[in-house]
Amino acid sequence: MTPPVAAPARTLRLLTFTTLYPNAGQPNHGIFVETRLRHLLAGAPVESTVLAPVPWFPFRAARFGAWARYAVAPRTERRHGIEVLHPRYLALPRIGMHTGPDALWVTARIALRRLIAAGRCLDAIDAHYLYPDGVVAVRLGREFGLPVAITARGSDTSLLPRFRRPGRLIREAITKADALIAVSAGLKEGLVALGADPAKVTVLRNGVDLALFHPPADRAAARAALGVQGPVLLSVGLLIPRKGHHLIIEALRDLPEATLLIAGEGPDRAALEAQAQRLGLGGRVRFLGAVPHAALPPLYGAADLLVLASEREGWANVLLEAMACGTPAIAGPAWGSREAICTPAAGVVLDALTPGAIADAARALLAAPPDRATTRAHAEGFGWDETTRGQLDLFRRLTGCGR
């Protein structure tokens, strides 16, 4: 008798819910969420609708310039074949951290009702960031009968719980979520310290796109295109205090032959430019502004070192991106750093973030740089396949689909 043929697994239907997602006006905003989702959809029988609300404030953008960045986001768009919805939610200056969950809940609830009324079938909610996103995702899950997995990413676990209302709501969300994802083992420890059941937390590290991030075919040409000579340090990230660009600028005083390239934009740009001028480093610190994600590989490939001076990170994607281009990294002791930089070819993790420590590590690596091919080989162990399998297994457990 011929054994029955197993039916193919039914496509898993997710609602990806997050305020951290790129849009036509902010192509780099939350790109790490989009990247993980794209790899999941490409590697598994999964489809997703992205509900990515953007903050809205009804007064003049000239007074509150930060809100102007979000105003350009379209209401709906399709990115890489994925449907993305951007409804607006009220975000009040200075008190938005406390009112955010309620305002986001009102908008998200209406948007999800409309999706379901239009015939959209969903199996689970894939939420990113604990607050306010994860808090609201749990409410949505309870109202619409959907299991919820929340991915914690860094400051939502290390910083926001210190505030009274956010801390209380974050702990409630951690307890009520059906599953939690941590992007590093260190971040899992942080979730457990907040009260999470260890059995409910899955570590799924971010991967790196090895096809996009690779060593340049001609490194000398990449450096010539940037007009750089001698040692080159690179810092990538928003120009905000916790990213620590000011520490790297200060360290440059002890690296007289080096040039520092800073890729990123943000409210601290004027202060950082002034710092470089005040220290007499104006000619050796170059601000490149916001750089599209796809344009980063030549920068990584041209640099001798990536320096990540962030106070807090769950898993810094820039570390693996640089290594995939053959460039070792210096990083502070943020969550995930020692997991990514776990071999001498990858770089150095500092015990403390100070200008002196950054300068000392840079001198040592520049004096005896690791083989760039070996650095690339280390990054090749961090592709997306394992993370995609982990997501699929987790959502199948939550929903029973395809099991």
Residue pairs with C-beta under 8 A, 6 or more apart in sequence:
8 45
9 45
9 401
9 402
10 45
10 401
10 402
11 45
11 46
11 47
12 44
12 45
12 46
12 47
12 123
12 124
12 392
12 395
12 396
12 399
12 401
12 402
13 46
13 47
13 48
13 121
13 122
13 123
14 46
14 47
14 48
14 49
14 122
14 123
14 124
14 125
14 126
14 395
15 48
15 49
15 51
15 112
15 115
15 122
15 124
15 125
15 126
15 146
16 33
16 37
16 48
16 49
16 50
16 51
16 52
16 126
16 127
16 128
17 50
17 51
17 52
17 108
17 125
17 126
17 127
17 128
17 133
17 136
17 137
17 140
18 30
18 33
18 50
18 51
18 52
18 127
18 128
18 129
18 133
19 30
19 52
19 53
19 54
19 55
19 104
19 129
19 132
19 133
20 29
20 30
20 32
20 33
20 52
20 128
20 129
20 133
20 153
21 29
21 30
21 33
21 34
21 50
21 52
21 84
22 28
22 29
22 30
22 31
22 34
22 79
23 29
23 52
23 54
23 72
23 73
23 74
23 77
23 84
23 86
24 72
24 73
24 74
24 77
25 69
25 70
25 71
25 72
25 73
25 74
26 69
26 70
26 72
26 73
27 292
27 293
28 290
28 292
28 293
30 52
30 128
31 293
32 153
32 206
32 317
33 128
34 79
34 80
34 82
35 206
35 209
35 317
36 206
36 207
36 384
36 387
36 391
37 48
37 50
37 82
37 126
38 80
38 82
39 207
39 384
39 387
39 388
40 46
40 48
40 388
40 391
40 392
41 47
41 48
41 81
41 82
43 384
43 385
43 388
43 389
43 392
44 388
44 389
44 391
44 392
45 402
46 392
46 395
48 82
48 126
49 82
49 83
49 85
49 115
49 120
49 122
50 82
50 83
50 84
50 85
51 85
51 87
51 108
51 111
51 112
51 115
52 84
52 85
52 86
53 86
53 87
53 88
53 89
53 104
53 107
53 108
53 111
54 70
54 73
54 86
54 87
54 88
54 89
55 67
55 70
55 88
55 89
55 90
55 91
55 96
56 67
56 70
56 71
56 88
56 89
56 90
56 91
57 64
57 67
57 90
57 91
57 92
57 93
58 90
61 67
61 68
61 71
64 93
66 267
67 91
73 86
74 86
75 85
75 86
75 87
76 83
76 84
76 85
76 86
77 84
77 86
78 84
85 111
85 115
87 107
87 108
87 110
87 111
88 107
89 100
89 103
89 104
89 106
89 107
89 108
90 99
90 103
90 107
91 99
91 100
91 103
92 99
92 103
96 103
97 160
97 163
97 166
98 165
98 166
100 131
100 132
101 131
101 132
101 135
101 136
101 169
104 132
104 133
104 136
105 136
105 139
105 140
108 136
108 140
109 139
109 140
109 143
112 140
112 144
115 122
116 122
116 144
122 144
122 146
123 146
123 147
123 395
123 399
123 401
124 146
124 147
124 148
124 149
124 395
124 398
124 399
125 137
125 140
125 141
125 146
125 147
125 148
125 149
126 149
126 151
126 395
127 133
127 134
127 136
127 137
127 148
127 149
127 150
127 151
127 177
128 134
128 150
128 151
128 153
129 150
129 151
129 152
129 153
129 156
130 150
130 152
130 156
130 157
130 160
130 170
130 173
130 174
131 156
131 160
131 166
131 169
131 170
131 173
132 169
133 150
134 148
134 150
134 152
134 156
134 170
134 173
134 174
134 177
135 169
135 170
135 172
135 173
137 148
137 150
137 173
137 177
138 148
138 150
138 172
138 173
138 176
138 177
140 146
140 148
141 147
141 148
141 177
141 178
142 176
147 178
147 179
147 398
147 399
148 176
148 177
148 178
148 179
149 177
149 178
149 179
149 180
149 181
149 394
149 395
149 398
150 173
150 174
150 177
150 179
150 180
150 181
151 180
151 181
151 182
151 183
151 204
152 180
152 181
152 182
152 183
152 187
152 190
152 191
152 314
153 183
153 187
153 314
153 315
154 183
154 187
154 312
154 313
154 314
154 315
154 334
154 335
155 242
155 312
156 170
157 170
157 187
157 190
157 191
157 194
157 314
158 190
158 312
158 335
159 312
160 166
160 167
160 170
161 167
161 170
161 171
161 194
170 194
171 194
171 195
174 180
174 191
174 194
174 195
174 196
175 195
175 196
177 200
178 200
178 398
179 200
179 202
179 394
179 397
179 398
180 191
180 196
180 200
180 201
180 202
181 201
181 202
181 203
181 204
181 391
181 394
182 188
182 190
182 191
182 201
182 202
182 203
182 204
182 314
183 203
183 204
183 205
183 206
183 314
183 315
183 336
184 203
184 205
184 314
184 315
184 335
184 336
184 339
185 203
185 339
186 335
186 336
186 338
186 339
187 203
187 314
187 315
187 335
187 336
188 198
188 201
188 203
190 335
191 201
192 198
192 201
202 390
202 394
204 387
204 390
204 391
204 394
205 315
205 336
205 339
205 382
205 387
206 315
206 317
206 320
206 387
207 320
207 382
207 383
207 384
207 385
207 386
207 387
208 317
208 320
208 321
208 323
208 324
208 379
208 382
208 383
208 384
209 324
209 384
210 324
210 379
210 380
210 383
212 294
212 297
213 296
213 297
213 300
213 320
213 321
213 324
213 325
213 379
214 297
214 324
214 325
214 376
215 301
215 325
215 326
215 372
215 373
215 376
216 222
216 297
216 298
216 301
216 302
216 325
219 301
219 302
222 298
222 301
222 302
223 229
223 232
223 302
225 298
225 302
226 232
226 261
226 298
226 299
226 302
228 259
228 261
228 302
229 259
230 257
230 258
230 259
231 255
231 257
231 258
231 259
231 304
231 305
231 362
231 366
232 258
232 259
232 260
232 261
232 302
232 303
232 304
232 305
233 248
233 252
233 255
233 258
233 259
233 260
233 261
233 303
233 304
233 305
233 306
233 307
233 362
234 260
234 261
234 262
234 263
234 299
234 300
234 302
234 303
234 305
234 306
234 307
234 322
234 327
235 243
235 245
235 248
235 260
235 261
235 262
235 263
235 264
235 306
235 307
235 308
235 309
236 262
236 263
236 264
236 291
236 296
236 299
236 306
236 308
236 318
237 243
237 245
237 263
237 264
237 308
237 310
237 318
238 264
238 265
238 266
239 245
239 262
239 264
239 265
239 266
239 267
239 268
239 269
239 272
240 266
240 267
240 268
241 268
242 310
242 311
242 312
243 264
243 309
243 310
244 308
244 309
244 310
244 311
244 332
244 353
245 262
245 264
245 268
245 272
245 309
246 268
246 271
246 272
246 275
247 309
247 353
247 354
247 355
247 358
248 260
248 262
248 307
248 309
248 355
248 358
249 260
249 272
249 275
249 276
249 279
249 281
249 285
250 275
250 279
250 355
251 307
251 355
251 356
251 358
251 359
251 362
252 258
252 260
252 279
252 281
252 284
252 285
252 359
253 279
253 281
253 355
253 359
254 355
254 356
254 359
254 363
255 359
255 362
255 363
258 284
258 362
258 366
259 284
259 285
259 286
260 281
260 284
260 285
260 286
261 286
261 288
261 299
261 303
262 272
262 285
262 286
262 287
262 288
263 288
263 289
263 290
263 291
263 296
263 299
264 288
264 289
264 290
264 291
265 289
265 290
269 287
272 285
272 287
273 282
273 285
273 287
276 282
276 284
276 285
288 299
291 299
296 321
297 321
297 325
300 306
300 321
300 322
300 324
300 325
300 326
300 327
301 325
301 326
301 327
303 322
303 327
304 327
304 365
304 366
304 369
305 327
305 328
305 329
305 330
305 347
305 362
305 365
305 366
306 318
306 319
306 322
306 327
306 328
306 329
306 330
306 347
307 329
307 330
307 331
307 358
307 362
308 316
308 318
308 319
308 329
308 330
308 331
308 332
308 334
308 337
309 331
309 332
309 353
309 358
310 316
310 331
310 332
310 334
311 332
311 334
311 353
312 334
312 335
313 334
313 335
313 336
313 337
314 335
314 336
315 335
315 336
315 339
315 340
316 331
316 334
316 336
316 337
316 340
318 329
319 329
319 331
319 337
319 340
319 341
319 346
319 347
320 340
320 379
320 382
322 328
322 329
323 329
323 340
323 346
323 347
323 375
323 376
323 378
323 379
324 376
324 379
324 380
325 376
326 372
326 373
326 375
326 376
327 372
327 375
328 345
328 346
328 347
328 348
328 365
328 369
328 370
328 375
329 340
329 341
329 346
329 347
329 348
330 347
330 348
330 350
330 358
330 361
330 362
330 365
331 337
331 340
331 341
331 347
331 348
331 349
331 350
332 349
332 350
332 352
332 353
333 349
333 350
333 351
333 352
333 353
337 349
338 349
340 346
340 382
341 347
341 348
341 349
343 378
344 370
345 370
345 371
345 374
345 375
345 377
345 378
346 370
346 375
346 378
346 379
347 365
347 370
347 375
348 361
348 364
348 365
350 357
350 358
350 361
351 357
395 401
396 402
396 403
397 403
